[in-house]
Amino acid sequence: MKAEEYDRRALKIREEAVGLEHLYVGLSFNNLATLYYIEGRYAEAEPLYKRALAIDEKQLGAEHTALAATLQNYATVLRKMNRLAEAEKMEERARAIRARQK
């Protein structure tokens, strides 16, 4: 699929251009994970969301609103994988971040 090829290429370019821990790299992980989610490839999406989350937390901190979106995306995949307790934890954390920003 072309989308996957382009997302992988963008990830590689960003890693080489700005380093492995840059927010743009996290965004690329998130984009590729979302593609996998859409295609029903949940087991492949999960580690990518996990990596995006780690980058977001490191670069933005634990309370940034952008982190809430990544948490929600990750939770959605966990729900599809019937890992409900983990998903609920992620969703609660996302809600808490959003509530503090209001």
C-alpha positions as CSV (number, residue, x, y, z in Angstrom):
1,M,0.0,0.0,0.0
2,K,1.3,3.4,-0.9
3,A,0.2,5.1,2.3
4,E,2.3,2.8,4.4
5,E,5.3,3.3,2.1
6,Y,5.0,7.0,2.4
7,D,4.5,7.0,6.2
8,R,7.6,4.7,6.6
9,R,9.6,7.0,4.4
10,A,8.5,10.1,6.3
11,L,9.5,8.4,9.5
12,K,12.9,7.5,8.3
13,I,13.5,11.0,6.9
14,R,12.4,12.6,10.1
15,E,14.6,10.3,12.3
16,E,17.6,11.1,10.2
17,A,16.9,14.9,10.0
18,V,15.9,15.7,13.6
19,G,16.8,12.7,15.7
20,L,14.9,9.8,17.2
21,E,13.3,11.7,20.1
22,H,11.9,14.7,18.2
23,L,8.2,15.5,18.2
24,Y,8.0,15.1,14.4
25,V,9.3,11.5,14.8
26,G,6.5,10.9,17.3
27,L,4.0,12.3,14.9
28,S,5.3,9.9,12.2
29,F,4.9,7.0,14.6
30,N,1.4,8.2,15.4
31,N,0.5,8.5,11.7
32,L,1.7,5.0,10.8
33,A,0.0,3.5,13.8
34,T,-3.3,5.2,12.8
35,L,-2.9,3.7,9.3
36,Y,-2.5,0.3,10.9
37,Y,-5.5,0.9,13.1
38,I,-7.7,1.7,10.1
39,E,-6.5,-1.4,8.4
40,G,-7.3,-3.5,11.5
41,R,-3.6,-4.3,12.2
42,Y,-3.9,-3.5,15.9
43,A,-1.0,-5.6,17.1
44,E,1.3,-3.6,14.7
45,A,-0.3,-0.3,15.7
46,E,0.2,-0.8,19.4
47,P,4.0,-0.5,19.7
48,L,4.0,2.5,17.4
49,Y,1.5,4.3,19.6
50,K,3.6,3.3,22.6
51,R,6.7,4.9,21.0
52,A,4.7,8.0,20.0
53,L,3.5,8.3,23.6
54,A,7.0,8.0,25.0
55,I,8.3,10.7,22.7
56,D,5.4,13.0,23.5
57,E,5.8,12.5,27.3
58,K,9.6,13.2,27.0
59,Q,9.3,16.3,24.8
60,L,6.0,17.8,26.1
61,G,5.7,16.6,29.6
62,A,3.0,14.6,31.3
63,E,0.3,17.3,31.2
64,H,0.4,18.6,27.7
65,T,-2.9,18.5,25.7
66,A,-1.2,16.9,22.7
67,L,-0.4,14.0,24.9
68,A,-4.1,13.4,25.6
69,A,-4.7,12.8,21.8
70,T,-1.9,10.2,21.7
71,L,-3.3,8.5,24.9
72,Q,-6.7,8.4,23.3
73,N,-5.4,6.8,20.1
74,Y,-3.5,4.2,22.0
75,A,-6.6,3.5,24.2
76,T,-8.6,2.9,21.0
77,V,-6.3,0.2,19.8
78,L,-6.1,-1.4,23.3
79,R,-10.0,-1.6,23.2
80,K,-9.9,-3.3,19.9
81,M,-7.5,-5.8,21.3
82,N,-9.9,-6.4,24.3
83,R,-7.4,-5.0,26.8
84,L,-10.1,-2.9,28.4
85,A,-8.4,-2.2,31.8
86,E,-5.4,-0.7,30.0
87,A,-7.6,1.2,27.7
88,E,-9.6,2.7,30.5
89,K,-6.4,3.8,32.3
90,M,-5.2,5.6,29.1
91,E,-8.7,7.2,28.6
92,E,-8.9,8.4,32.2
93,R,-5.4,9.9,31.9
94,A,-6.4,11.7,28.7
95,R,-9.6,13.0,30.3
96,A,-7.7,14.3,33.3
97,I,-5.2,16.2,31.1
98,R,-8.0,17.8,29.2
99,A,-9.9,18.7,32.4
100,R,-6.9,20.5,33.8
101,Q,-6.5,22.5,30.6
102,K,-10.0,24.1,30.8
